[in-house]
Every structure is written in structure tokens, then in C-alpha cells.
């Protein structure tokens, strides 16, 4: 049994030392971010860039200086965190380049980053590529804007008639209150989204307005308000005491069922 003890200890040492060695290995993370210009991103590998960019390096807290390199030549250095360097592609030759960084720790050791391979292109190349990307997006936006005006005309350009105060279902899109006629209505699926607001058509007055989704409490309050307003102006007759009593009796029949 004793002859197996040294072998067992060796296995323990191997299993115990390797994780420590792996954990002690330090790395430097480098990122490239566009400030202004063109970046083909994932559309082309290696991706093409043109304009002004930022390099950022992150690593162990012991790093006190980072040197950024382009094809092995220094682009500049940063001496305090966050370690950053801004550069312009116009300052370098066109074509393929390898960018990386080397960090220097307080004890004098070096920490290297992985390589970033990019292609510097001319401004005209960047503009042409940018137009190719932007044109389909602009085309889609134009179609959406056109549909936002045509759909309500085709599917229901006429005004909707609904008695004041009638309860409404607002659906998944929610509801809003028309700023023109102050009546609540369900937002349409064809409403054109403009960030926090939507450009939508009121089904009651037929006017287009910039609106925002409202909470259910405000929508129910608007339903009651439009009924009170209609009763005050004589558009809806105010029920008599007998009619109120009759309604209460009718409603009581369904209670408890």
C-alpha cells in the first residue's frame, strides 16, 4: 500500500498546481470603438474601418502603463486607467493592419493583448459602403411611413361611432387619449412609432396626432369624463331616478350567479 502513496501525492500536486497556474495567468483585454466614421463590423471580416476610433485596454489593477501598437509600431500610450487612445485611420497607410496593446505592471512584467485585424479604407470607400447599408434601411422606413397613412384610409378611413362613456378594450398595444376630442381609444397597429410617441389617427374625430400610451386608470377616467361632458351638453340624456332604480334591479339579478 505504501508504494502507491508517492504516486497519489504526485497526482494531487498536478491537479492542485495546474489550476493555480491557470488562474495566475493575466491577460489584457483590448476593444476598438468607433467615434466617427465607417465600420463595416460583422459584415466583413476582417472588418473595414475609416475615421476616428478609440482603443481601450483593461487588465489587472497592477498595470500602470499601456502601449498601443499598430503592426508592431507604437501608436501612443496611456499611463492611467481607463487606458485609452484615440486615433485616426487617415494617419496610417491604407490596407490591412494588426492592432494590439502591451501593458506594463508595477513589478516590471508585461501583459499582452490579443490581436485585432482591420483594414483601413479611404473615406470614399467608407461612404459608398455606408450608403449600401443605409439605403435598404431608409427604404424600409419609407414603406412603413407610407403604410401608416394608407392603411387607415383603406381599412377604415370613416369615423367610428361609439356612445360616450362606453367601456373599451384597448388590446395589447394599449390605449391613449386623443388631444383633439379628448376621447380614449385603442392604439392602432399601424401607428408610426417615433420613439416615446406614436403618430396615430383618432377613430372618433379622424384627426392625426402625436400620442403616448396611457395607463388604464387615465383611460377609464377619460371614459367617465366624456360621458359627463356629453350629459352636460345634452348629447346624452341624464337617467331619471326611476330609470336608475330599474337599472339597479336589473343588475342585481345577475349578482351571485
C-alpha positions, -999 to +999 in steps of 0.1 A: +000+000+000+028+024+009+044+021-026+012+038-040+015+069-017+041+088-038+021+083-070-010+095-052+008+126-040+021+134-075-015+132-089-026+156-061+002+180-068-006+180-105-043+186-100-036+213-074-009+232-092-024+234-127-055+255-116-032+279-097-010+283-128-041+289-150-055+314-125-022+333-122-021+339-160-031+375-166-045+390-198-051+424-213-084+430-230-084+455-259-115+469-276-119+491-307-148+516-307-159+540-335-161+577-326-168+590-361-166+573-395-173+540-410-170+505-396-182+475-416-184+454-384-196+418-388-205+424-425-168+420-435-141+400-418-115+414-412-138+445-409-130+477-427-128+510-408-123+546-417-124+577-395-117+583-358-116+554-333-109+547-297-088+519-283-095+508-247-074+483-227-085+467-195-064+444-173-050+437-138-050+465-113-012+463-112-009+478-147+003+513-147+011+519-184-003+506-217+013+510-251-009+506-282+007+491-313-001+491-350+019+465-369+043+464-340+049+501-340+038+524-312+006+544-318+008+560-284+004+551-247-018+557-217-005+560-182-037+558-161-069+539-161-090+538-181-062+532-206-075+548-238-061+561-271-079+579-299-065+577-334-075+585-370-071+559-398-060+588-421-027+589-402-018+555-414-014+537-447-044+520-464-047+483-462-046+456-436-032+463-401-028+444-369-036+463-337-027+452-302-015+465-268+011+458-242+005+466-205+034+471-180+028+462-144+043+478-113+067+449-109+081+454-144+063+425-161+045+427-195+009+417-203-001+414-239-035+416-256-049+396-285-046+410-320-073+430-338-070+427-376-086+456-395-084+471-430-080+509-433-100+522-463-105+556-479-133+580-470-150+575-504-150+537-499-165+541-464-192+564-477-201+541-506-203+511-482-223+532-457-248+541-484-253+505-493-262+497-457-283+528-452-304+527-484-323+495-476-330+508-441-343+541-455-364+522-480-380+502-452-387+533-432-403+550-463-425+519-468-436+519-431-444+557-433-464+552-465-483+523-449-490+543-418-510+567-439-526+543-464-537+515-441-561+536-421-576+551-453-580+516-468-591+498-437-613+524-421-610+560-431-645+567-418-651+579-383-662+554-357-694+559-338-693+549-302-716+562-274-699+585-249-687+566-218-689+532-234-662+508-220-635+499-244-610+471-249-575+486-256-557+454-266-520+445-264-509+479-279-526+498-251-547+529-253-543+567-255-564+598-253-569+620-284-556+655-277-582+669-301-615+654-290-602+641-256-617+606-262-598+575-253-592+549-279-570+518-286-537+524-303-536+511-339-510+485-350-502+508-380-494+538-357-460+552-367-435+548-339-414+579-332-395+569-301-416+575-270-446+589-290-467+575-318-483+592-348-518+578-348-553+586-360-582+590-337-611+568-349-637+592-335-627+627-347-605+614-376-575+636-366-539+626-367-518+635-336-487+626-317-498+605-287-484+583-260-498+552-243-518+560-212-522+539-180-556+521-176-566+544-148-564+575-170-583+557-198-611+548-176-612+583-161-614+597-197-643+573-204-662+588-174-653+623-183-666+621-219-699+607-205-702+636-180-694+661-208-720+646-231-746+647-204-738+683-196-742+694-232-774+673-236-759+648-261-767+620-237-799+622-216-794+620-178-813+590-165-842+597-141-845+582-106-869+556-118-845+546-146-816+544-122-837+522-098-848+499-127-812+495-138-801+486-102-828+460-100-818+445-134-781+445-124-790+428-090-805+398-109-770+388-121-753+392-087-744+360-071-747+340-103 
